[in-house]
Amino acid sequence: ATVSILALGSGTVQAQVPKATAADSILVANNIYNRLFDGVAMSSDQRARALAIIRKDFLAKVELQLHERGNAAWAKTQELTVHRDSALKALITSSTDRKIFEQHAKSGFPRPPSG
């Protein structure tokens, strides 16, 4: 399936990802949303926008893994995650909720590959 994915910087790019991955991205986005926004007040519009950001981030990471491996891929994955979290944080209007989000995002930051 060809999907639009979040690119580093601004804008989107078109990418080829396996059809199952595109469908799975909805489930993955919901799981990530639930972890990041647990205890954060979000409107239905904010939730929809957050899910779109998370889904595009997931698909970008899948595309990245199809073409790169090791430390280079890990570094780019981290860049995508930082960009995603910044876009998600911008959706939150309450400073208290932003702090909750930051704690959730910080606790889920992956570690670099060993070796």
FIGU-593046 format. One record per atom (N, C-alpha, C): residue in three letters; x, y, z. Coordinates in pm, whole numbers, plus 50000, padded with zeros to 5 digits. Last residue first. Example, Ala and Ser with C-alpha at 12.3 -4.5 7.8 and 13.67 -1.06 7.14 Angstrom:
BEGIN
ser512854977550708;ser513674989450714;ser512905000350787;ala513194943150780;ala512304955050780;ala513204967050780;
This chain:
BEGIN
gly525914964052066;gly526864958051972;gly527204967351867;ser522434972352100;ser523744968652157;ser524604962552048;pro520595001151998;pro520934987051982;pro522294984052043;pro519405024252255;pro520105021052129;pro520405006152120;arg516025023252391;arg517485023252406;arg518145019752274;pro513085044752369;pro513855032252349;pro515355034152366;phe511045060252601;phe512115062752505;phe512975050152489;gly508995059652784;gly508935050352672;gly510045051952571;ser509345079452968;ser509445065653015;ser509445055552901;lys508835102452817;lys510185099952867;lys510355085252908;ala506075100752782;ala506965100252666;ala508385096752709;his505155103353047;his504845091252970;his505815089752852;gln506145129153103;gln506555117653185;gln506315104553110;glu504785144352910;glu506255143752909;glu506765131852990;phe502115141252999;phe502535136052869;phe504055134252866;ile502285155753239;ile501915141453241;ile502395134753112;lys502875180953134;lys503835174453225;lys503555159453233;arg500535186152991;arg501815185252919;arg502865178153005;asp498695187953201;asp498595176653109;asp499875174953028;thr499595212253309;thr499585200053391;thr499545187653303;ser499115229653099;ser500495227353141;ser500595214853228;ser496815222152840;ser497045223852984;ser498495220953020;thr496725215352569;thr496555229252609;thr496895231852756;ile498365196352326;ile497905196752466;ile497865211152514;leu499565196652082;leu498115195152085;leu497525197252225;ala502265196752128;ala501655209152082;ala500135208652082;lys502765170052176;lys502755179152290;lys502085192352253;leu502845160451912;leu501785156152004;leu501645165852121;ala505165172751814;ala503875175451749;ala502705171651840;ser507015161051990;ser506865175551985;ser505515179451922;asp506755134151924;asp506375138652058;asp506205153752065;arg507715134451656;arg506355130051689;arg505915135851822;his510385142651699;his509495150751616;his508035147451646;val511285121151853;val511335134751909;val510385143851831;thr510905100551665;thr510195100351792;thr510165114251856;leu512695107851460;leu511265106951433;leu510445107451561;glu515085105451605;glu514685118451548;glu513185118651519;gln515055077951655;gln514995087351766;gln514565101251719;thr515335068551395;thr514135065151471;thr513965074751588;lys517895077551340;lys516775083351265;lys515445080451335;ala519295060951518;ala519385075451530;ala518225082351458;trp518655035451413;trp518255039051548;trp518255054151566;ala519855036251163;ala518405035251170;ala517915039551308;ala522515037151251;ala521975047951166;ala520455048051172;asn522825013251396;asn522875026151464;asn522305037551381;gly520724989951214;gly521784993651307;gly521675007651363;arg519464996750881;arg519614988551000;arg520654994751092;glu517085006050625;glu518295008350705;glu518274999550828;his514754998650491;his515915003350414;his517195004950494;leu512784991250662;leu512874983750536;leu514164987050461;gln512915010150859;gln513454996850888;gln513564988050763;leu511555031150731;leu512965032550765;leu513605018850788;glu508975020750728;glu509655023550602;glu511165024550625;val508505020951003;val508475008350929;val509225010050799;lys508625048351053;lys509615039451115;lys509645025851047;ala506395056950912;ala507725062050874;ala508815053050931;leu504405044251059;leu504635040150920;leu505985045150870;phe504625058551301;phe504815044051297;phe505155039451155;asp503945084551214;asp505265081751273;asp505585066851266;lys501315080651136;lys502305084651036;lys503725082051086;arg500225074451389;arg500165064751279;arg501205068051172;ile500635098351530;ile501255085851576;ile501295075651464;ile499045116351382;ile500485118751399;ile501195105851436;ala496525104551417;ala497075106151281;ala498585108251288;leu496205106651694;leu496275093351631;leu496855094151491;ala496055134751717;ala497155127251780;ala497315113551715;arg493645139751584;arg494895145451532;arg496105138051589;ala491875126051753;ala491975122351612;ala493285127451551;arg492275140351992;arg492575126051986;arg492765121751840;gln491335165651921;gln492745164051958;gln493155149351948;asp488635158551878;asp489435164051768;asp490925162451798;ser487855150852133;ser487815140852025;ser488625145551904;ser490245164052372;ser488965164352301;ser488995153552192;met491855151352660;met491925154252517;met490515154352458;ala493685150652952;ala492385154252895;ala492545158352749;val495595123453052;val495625136452985;val494255138952922;gly495635097553143;gly495485108153242;gly495505122153185;asp497555086952880;asp496875082152999;asp496835093353103;phe498935092652648;phe497925102252692;phe497105097352812;leu500725071652596;leu501215085452606;leu500215094952670;arg499045048652591;arg500195049552683;arg500625064052703;asn497155054652396;asn496715051352532;asn497845052452633;tyr498865058252173;tyr498045069352224;tyr497655066652369;ile499785032152141;ile500735042752176;ile499985054752234;asn497345019552072;asn498115015052188;asn499105025852234;asn496615033651838;asn495755033751957;asn496505029652082;ala498775026851672;ala498535040851708;ala497655041851832;val498364999151645;val499585004151710;val499365018551756;leu495944999351502;leu496024992951633;leu497234998251711;ile496845012751273;ile495705017951349;ile495725012351490;ser498814996951167;ser499205009851222;ser498075016151304;asp497694975151046;asp498144973551183;asp498474986951248;ala497354985650787;ala496184982650870;ala496564981551017;ala500054987750714;ala499194999550708;ala497944997450793;thr500844961150739;thr501414971250828;thr500554983750829;ala499514948450531;ala499164945050669;ala499684955550766;lys500904959650310;lys499494962550332;lys499074959550476;pro504144973950365;pro503284962250348;pro501834965350385;val504625005750208;val504714997250327;val503824985150302;gln506075031450033;gln505485018150019;gln505695010550150;ala505255065950069;ala506125054550091;ala505345041650071;gln505465100950027;gln504765088649995;gln505725076950014;val505815124650292;val506315118050173;val505455105650149;thr505075157350425;thr504945142850422;thr505565137550294;gly506225185150631;gly505635178550517;gly505555163450531;ser509435191950782;ser508025194750757;ser507535186950636;gly511475169350951;gly511265183150909;gly509785185350887;leu510965137250829;leu511755145750917;leu511645159950865;ala507505130550745;ala508925131150711;ala509655139250817;leu504885108550780;leu505535120350834;leu507005119950800;ile503455094950479;ile504075093650610;ile504725106750651;ser500885081550291;ser501625093650323;ser502175091950463;val501235049650127;val500655058250228;val501505070850241;thr500495022549929;thr501195035249932;thr500485044150032;ala500854988250000;ala500005000050000;ala500885012350000;
